[in-house]
Amino acid sequence: MPTYACSILAGRLTPAQKAEIVRCITTVHHEETGAPRYLVQVIFYELASGNHYVAGELARPEQIWIRGDLRSGRTEEQKAQILRRILQGVAKSTDAPEEAVWVYLSDIPATNIAEYGRILPLPGEENAWFEMLPDPLKARLSPLA
């Protein structure tokens, strides 16, 4: 957690652009919330032409829609910064106009999320949660923090 799902027109992004979006989202979320990088997921959904509509009309080809599911407990300022920075970073990475990048954030209680075989901690309690993980899992996750 968080999971950021990016919906785009199939073939719209190059592998390098996807990698830049992943770096942007991961960095922004880590810097704005303090959550370890190993909790950040980015998933791309490539939509076939004719499968994305806005206002009843086919969406413009440059349209990028990002939905971020986050553990609840982030401040409004943190969420505003996440929104602004992801919007600007994705627009820059893809040469899309900012108005074509839509970012939604949805809060989910930490107690409703399980990752790495464990229910996730409340924001700010990641270190204590990490220390309770089995040693092999800690060894795998440590370099990704």
TIVOSE-678992 format. One record per residue (C-alpha): x, y, z. Coordinates in Angstrom, 2 decimals. Layout:
<pts>
<pt u="X" v="Y" w="Z"/>
...
</pts>
This chain:
<pts>
<pt u="0.00" v="0.00" w="0.00"/>
<pt u="-0.35" v="2.46" w="-1.57"/>
<pt u="-1.36" v="1.16" w="-4.95"/>
<pt u="-1.41" v="3.57" w="-7.87"/>
<pt u="-3.28" v="2.32" w="-10.94"/>
<pt u="-2.49" v="4.20" w="-14.14"/>
<pt u="-4.96" v="3.83" w="-17.02"/>
<pt u="-3.73" v="4.90" w="-20.44"/>
<pt u="-4.41" v="4.28" w="-24.10"/>
<pt u="-2.56" v="1.14" w="-25.23"/>
<pt u="0.78" v="2.06" w="-26.78"/>
<pt u="0.60" v="5.63" w="-25.43"/>
<pt u="3.70" v="5.31" w="-23.21"/>
<pt u="7.17" v="4.02" w="-23.91"/>
<pt u="8.90" v="1.73" w="-21.40"/>
<pt u="11.13" v="4.70" w="-20.43"/>
<pt u="8.06" v="6.88" w="-19.75"/>
<pt u="6.51" v="4.14" w="-17.62"/>
<pt u="9.75" v="3.81" w="-15.65"/>
<pt u="9.82" v="7.58" w="-15.09"/>
<pt u="6.20" v="7.55" w="-13.88"/>
<pt u="7.04" v="4.70" w="-11.47"/>
<pt u="10.04" v="6.65" w="-10.12"/>
<pt u="7.94" v="9.81" w="-9.80"/>
<pt u="5.03" v="8.21" w="-7.96"/>
<pt u="7.27" v="6.13" w="-5.68"/>
<pt u="9.46" v="9.11" w="-4.79"/>
<pt u="6.54" v="11.49" w="-4.25"/>
<pt u="4.68" v="9.09" w="-2.00"/>
<pt u="7.80" v="8.23" w="0.00"/>
<pt u="8.84" v="11.88" w="0.44"/>
<pt u="5.38" v="13.20" w="1.29"/>
<pt u="4.33" v="10.45" w="3.71"/>
<pt u="7.54" v="8.87" w="4.96"/>
<pt u="6.20" v="5.44" w="4.00"/>
<pt u="8.89" v="3.00" w="2.88"/>
<pt u="9.29" v="2.60" w="-0.88"/>
<pt u="8.63" v="-1.16" w="-0.61"/>
<pt u="4.98" v="-0.37" w="0.16"/>
<pt u="4.43" v="1.64" w="-3.06"/>
<pt u="2.96" v="-0.22" w="-6.04"/>
<pt u="2.36" v="1.22" w="-9.51"/>
<pt u="0.28" v="-0.74" w="-12.02"/>
<pt u="-0.37" v="0.21" w="-15.65"/>
<pt u="-3.62" v="-0.66" w="-17.35"/>
<pt u="-3.45" v="-0.18" w="-21.09"/>
<pt u="-6.87" v="0.42" w="-22.57"/>
<pt u="-7.75" v="-0.58" w="-26.10"/>
<pt u="-8.96" v="2.25" w="-28.31"/>
<pt u="-12.67" v="2.82" w="-27.76"/>
<pt u="-12.67" v="1.75" w="-24.09"/>
<pt u="-12.32" v="5.10" w="-22.28"/>
<pt u="-14.96" v="7.81" w="-22.41"/>
<pt u="-15.33" v="11.22" w="-20.77"/>
<pt u="-18.65" v="13.09" w="-20.90"/>
<pt u="-20.04" v="10.40" w="-23.19"/>
<pt u="-17.33" v="10.92" w="-25.78"/>
<pt u="-14.15" v="9.03" w="-26.55"/>
<pt u="-11.38" v="10.25" w="-24.25"/>
<pt u="-8.53" v="12.17" w="-25.81"/>
<pt u="-5.49" v="9.98" w="-26.58"/>
<pt u="-3.23" v="11.92" w="-24.17"/>
<pt u="-5.60" v="11.28" w="-21.23"/>
<pt u="-3.93" v="9.59" w="-18.24"/>
<pt u="-6.01" v="8.55" w="-15.26"/>
<pt u="-4.32" v="7.60" w="-11.97"/>
<pt u="-6.09" v="6.24" w="-8.94"/>
<pt u="-4.11" v="5.97" w="-5.71"/>
<pt u="-5.44" v="3.83" w="-2.87"/>
<pt u="-3.74" v="5.02" w="0.34"/>
<pt u="-3.83" v="4.09" w="3.99"/>
<pt u="-6.08" v="6.60" w="5.70"/>
<pt u="-4.48" v="8.98" w="8.17"/>
<pt u="-2.63" v="11.28" w="5.77"/>
<pt u="-3.22" v="14.99" w="6.24"/>
<pt u="-5.06" v="17.08" w="3.68"/>
<pt u="-1.80" v="18.92" w="2.98"/>
<pt u="0.06" v="15.65" w="2.37"/>
<pt u="-2.63" v="14.52" w="-0.05"/>
<pt u="-2.65" v="17.89" w="-1.82"/>
<pt u="1.13" v="17.69" w="-2.26"/>
<pt u="0.88" v="14.12" w="-3.55"/>
<pt u="-1.78" v="15.17" w="-6.06"/>
<pt u="0.17" v="18.21" w="-7.28"/>
<pt u="3.52" v="16.49" w="-7.55"/>
<pt u="2.21" v="13.38" w="-9.30"/>
<pt u="0.13" v="15.44" w="-11.72"/>
<pt u="3.09" v="17.64" w="-12.63"/>
<pt u="5.61" v="14.77" w="-12.76"/>
<pt u="3.44" v="12.55" w="-14.96"/>
<pt u="2.62" v="15.43" w="-17.30"/>
<pt u="6.32" v="16.23" w="-17.66"/>
<pt u="7.30" v="12.57" w="-18.15"/>
<pt u="4.73" v="12.00" w="-20.88"/>
<pt u="4.59" v="15.39" w="-22.59"/>
<pt u="0.87" v="15.47" w="-21.76"/>
<pt u="-0.84" v="18.72" w="-20.85"/>
<pt u="-1.55" v="18.87" w="-17.11"/>
<pt u="-5.29" v="18.99" w="-17.77"/>
<pt u="-5.01" v="15.52" w="-19.37"/>
<pt u="-3.60" v="13.97" w="-16.18"/>
<pt u="-6.27" v="13.12" w="-13.64"/>
<pt u="-5.22" v="11.87" w="-10.20"/>
<pt u="-7.63" v="10.51" w="-7.58"/>
<pt u="-6.70" v="9.51" w="-4.03"/>
<pt u="-8.86" v="7.15" w="-2.00"/>
<pt u="-8.37" v="6.44" w="1.70"/>
<pt u="-8.55" v="2.88" w="3.03"/>
<pt u="-8.17" v="2.06" w="6.74"/>
<pt u="-4.83" v="0.33" w="7.35"/>
<pt u="-6.67" v="-2.44" w="9.19"/>
<pt u="-8.39" v="-3.30" w="5.88"/>
<pt u="-5.12" v="-4.01" w="4.05"/>
<pt u="-2.78" v="-6.99" w="4.19"/>
<pt u="0.57" v="-7.07" w="2.40"/>
<pt u="3.63" v="-9.26" w="2.82"/>
<pt u="1.43" v="-11.66" w="4.80"/>
<pt u="0.60" v="-9.07" w="7.49"/>
<pt u="-2.07" v="-6.46" w="8.19"/>
<pt u="-0.51" v="-3.08" w="7.53"/>
<pt u="0.27" v="-0.60" w="10.31"/>
<pt u="-1.20" v="2.82" w="10.79"/>
<pt u="0.78" v="5.61" w="9.09"/>
<pt u="3.88" v="6.38" w="11.13"/>
<pt u="4.05" v="2.90" w="12.67"/>
<pt u="5.92" v="1.27" w="9.76"/>
<pt u="9.19" v="0.78" w="11.67"/>
<pt u="7.56" v="-1.18" w="14.50"/>
<pt u="5.62" v="-3.25" w="11.93"/>
<pt u="8.82" v="-3.91" w="10.00"/>
<pt u="10.65" v="-5.12" w="13.11"/>
<pt u="7.95" v="-7.78" w="13.66"/>
<pt u="8.47" v="-9.29" w="10.19"/>
<pt u="10.39" v="-12.55" w="9.79"/>
<pt u="14.14" v="-12.02" w="9.26"/>
<pt u="14.19" v="-13.33" w="5.64"/>
<pt u="11.44" v="-10.87" w="4.68"/>
<pt u="13.20" v="-8.00" w="6.46"/>
<pt u="16.39" v="-8.85" w="4.56"/>
<pt u="14.48" v="-8.75" w="1.26"/>
<pt u="12.67" v="-5.47" w="2.01"/>
<pt u="15.49" v="-3.50" w="3.68"/>
<pt u="17.26" v="-2.53" w="0.43"/>
<pt u="13.93" v="-1.31" w="-1.00"/>
<pt u="13.05" v="1.05" w="1.86"/>
</pts>
